[in-house]
Amino acid sequence: MSAKRDASGASTPDTLPRPDFHFSGQIGRTVLDSDPAQFPQPVQPPQGAPNIVLILLDDVGFGQFSTFGGGVPSPTMDRLAAEGLRYNCFHTTALCSPTRAALITGRNHHSASFAGITEMATGYDGYCCVLPRSCGTVGEVLRQNGYMTAWIGKNHNTPTWELSAAGPFDRWANGLGFDYFYGFNAGDMNHWNPLLFENRDLVPASDDPDYHLTEDLADKAIAWVRKVKSIAPDKPYFLYVAPGATHAPHQAPKSWIDKFKGQFDMGWDAYREQTLERQKKLGVVPKDTKLTTRSAGLPAWDGLNADQKRLYARMMEVFAAYGAQVDAAMGRIIDAVKALPDAGNTVIIYIAGDNGSSAEGGLEGSLNENLFFNGFVEKWQDNLKAIDELGGPKHFNHFPSSWAHAMNTPFQWTKQVASHFGGTRNPMIISWPDGIQDKGGLREQFLHTIDIVPTIYEICSVTAPRVLNGVPQKEIEGISFAFTFGDAKAPSRRRTQYFELAVNRGLYHDGWMASAPSFAPWQAVRPEDWNPDKQVWELYKLDEDFSQANDIAKDHPDKLRELQDLWWAEAAKYSVLPIDWRGTIRMNAEAMGRPSLVGKRTTATYYEGMVALPDAACLPMLNKSWTITAQVELPDDKAQGMIITQGGSEGGYGLYLRDGKPTFSYNFLGMERPTFAAEKPLPKGKATIVVEFAYDGGGMGKGGTVTLKANGKQVATGRLERTIPIQFSIGEGLDIGMDNGSAVDWTYTLPFRFTGRIDEVTVEVHPEDAKSAKKAKKSVA
């Protein structure tokens, strides 16, 4: 076993875990003729190893926060930048799960099997979204080298089919090297009514009327770091904080939203111009940086009518409030960290975004992001009706794509577009009072997310293990940038970096950038016969063109060809192949054939107490006929409460009693909620309640007939003219006896506990009634 030694002589082995303890003294027949007993000692970290606080915001553009010239105030970032370093050439992967996999492993996202989000996994090495054991996490390595570790907030790196109470749990946050976890296992989460886990246990819903997820996560981070440093003040800690903001839904307290009234009436085009001027004054972009043209398909602000401007300005006010609030909450965590005795030896890495700002709200904005994932486009006229409710609990709202483009000033494109810096370049700030002398400095070296892990290992004097938990490890593909802390002019050590996401491709090499955009993020449905060989490539010389404003492909065809060929070589090396451009159909687990605990079963029986069962562990009820049968016992004819529900405010269904009357509500993606209810209440005693849905067939998302029965008699019937085609909800699952998370139907009050007794609820699906399930891959590309 080889080891690395720090300046103090402490060593860290390259094989973890360390060998089991073995008493090395002399053992006689009795303790009287044996050497004194010894105990195995706790692992000691390298002497002087710093604490690490890693903060990762969500869906943030380069020109969003004021520290980098944006219009959203960020005093916490300002404070850290003043005492540390700003990095203006730091890059992500253009999407959340891939960036997060790269961030915690130090390997490229395809190497870590995360070519996309977990909900879009396919069965290829680079795409299955099962983190390989050969890509050990920074949490696991630091934990086995004497660190206390915690993960607070978003976990989007566990396979969807492993998220139920049946496990396995080795790829939950606790199994990835983090001793404590508090957060959510999904891409996004309702901030007013979240589904949260503390380690592996579901967290009861808060009864605080002012509850908001961002503040809760900050509170838990503060409580954890205070607790562990009180218990073990000499041990360093690694605290990874990943709040859901500013990912959809854009939800913020009204008091925060009111602060921004009227501040974005100038519109997105003027915002871009103003932001670039601020960026130049701050020095975070060169003085000669050009503002890129508006990305293809995005409308000009001046071409909108008055109602559109009013709606979109309000959506931006909500988004700004959401961002300002999360920066303030991160400030509370940093205040707590700085109040601890070893604050000077604490490294704070604040990354403003796992990708660029999101255009997934579509060209006209959205009240429900799940519409996008199901392939539907919203109309601004419908959204205008809810303008006064934006940011509140009733909507999963998201601003229009053009605001996302503005947040990414001065670059082209947005989240999902890995070919351009609008999708991949994010602000980063590093503070380390004891280790960084250039207070307020700027660093311009070309960096990537995979460079964070080797940097942490270097400054902590920790060896990247060759073998971890018995598994040989892939080489760390990142490059430490600790050398930049003391040398602003040091040349970049990263010569080459590929980018790819849904065939939006890019290749950086020695100051050149080749870029090939394919599909706009708001283009949910994509043709099967699209030809990547006909993709148009662009070429940029970055030392002369910071923002990728001047495409010089025609002037340098040989250089472009060189970079195109190098992209394919990198793709082969890092498991990028086969490239895959399919759209939202990949969100449908059944169509993709992803693993499932359901298997080939067509019937499942649930009992009271089953809550937050994720969609991936539920029977697939979409695009087919199904039956729900509930056996209940009622205390009287006034029984209330939820019997079974799946999903939430963004889509799903619920079977419940209201004043003793059986009621079935179907939430079609927040747009309509057909409800079928009995006219008379059920009497006291045992009852059998059945909901039957007969699907029309003929494709995905078609309609059908709902029949509601009680004790063998039909009590209501009617039509669903359309149904959800791809996924019920984004982060909510199935509940029995109550409604966790957000409400499917806003006519009742959460958690809407059932006042009777539920013996069992059986769900049966009838796939033979819907040929569309077999045609799913062909009906939606």
Secondary structure, 3 states (H helix, E strand, C coil): CCEEECCCCCEEECEECCCCCCCCCCCCCCHHHCCCCCCCCCCCCCCCCCEEEEEECCCCCCCCEHHHCCCECCHHHHHHHHHCEEECCEECCCCHHHHHHHHHHCCCCCCCCCCCCHHHCCCCCCCCCCCCCCCCCHHHHHHCCCCEEEEEEECCCCCHHHCCCCCCCCCCHHHHCCCEEEEECCCCCCCCCCCCEECCEECCCCCCCCCCHHHHHHHHHHHHHHHHHHHCCCCCEEEEEECCCCCCCCCCCHHHHHHHCCCCCCHHHHHHHHHHHHHHHHCCCCCCCCCCCCCCCCCCHHHCCHHHHHHHHHHHHHHHHHHHHHHHHHHHHHHHHHCCCCHHHEEEEEECCCCCCCCCCCCCCECEHHHHHCCCCCCHHHHHCCHHHCCCCCCECECCHHHHHHHCCCCCCCCCCCCCHHHHECCEEEECCCCCCCCCEEECCCEEHHHHHHHHHHHCCCCCCCEECCEECCCCCCCCCHHHCCCCCCCCCCCEEEEEECCEEEEEECCEEEEECCCCCCCCCCCCCCCHHHCCCEEEECCCCCCCCCCCHHHCHHHHHHHHHHHHHHHHHCCCCCCCCCCHHHHCHHHHCCCCCCCCCCEEEECCCCCCECHHHCCCCCCCEEEEEEEEEECCCCCCEEEEEEEECCEEEEEEEECCEEEEEEEECCCECCEEECCCCCCCEEEEEEEEEEECCCCCCCCEEEEEEECCEEEEEEEECCCCCCCCCCCCCEEECCCCCCCCCCCCCCCCCCCCEEEEEEEEEEHHHCHHHCCHHHHCC
